[in-house]
Amino acid sequence: MRNLNLSKVNVVIEPPYTSTSPIRFRRYNILHLDNPREVNLSISPYFYNLDLYTTSTNLIYSQWYFIYGDRYQITFAVFVGDYPYDVAKYRYEKFLELLPMSISAVANGDKSLLEANPSLYEAPVYVRFISSYPQFNKIVPYKFIKDYIDDKVDVSVK
């Protein structure tokens, strides 16, 4: 699936992680910039600004989950928040717009990991929406990570 909306991914890989390992506990922090076609992606052993009391953030988080053998799934988490209904609905709809670019940012920004571990291309993608409203609080499948690869995305690794 080519994502024509995403043009650039700025990637920072935090030690001790490398471009090709590890898979387990590899966490992604995704920040959409003022230019919606550009995304900052950090790859690290921790999530930024996230604790047990987090109810809202504009960051999108993601992590690989081990299933068995060489099989994994990748799950994205978005915090719709505990806002008045109209605000929560707006945030949910905004996240729906940003998620294909966010998934594409991970798929393209961490392509070296995928190339070093080809079975990851077949990993299913899930998105966990977290909200106090039941209609926004759900897990939704979003195809496979391979469906978000786009060779036209400019990736800058720092």
Secondary structure, DSSP 8 states (H G I E B T S, - for coil): ---TT--EEEEEE-TT--SS---TT-EEEEEE-SSTTEEEEEEESS-TT--TT----S-EEEEEEEEETTEEEEEEEEEEES--HHHHHHHHHHHHHHHHHHHHHHHHHTHHHHHHSGGGGG-EEEEEEEESSTTT-EEEEEEEGGGG--TTSEEEE-
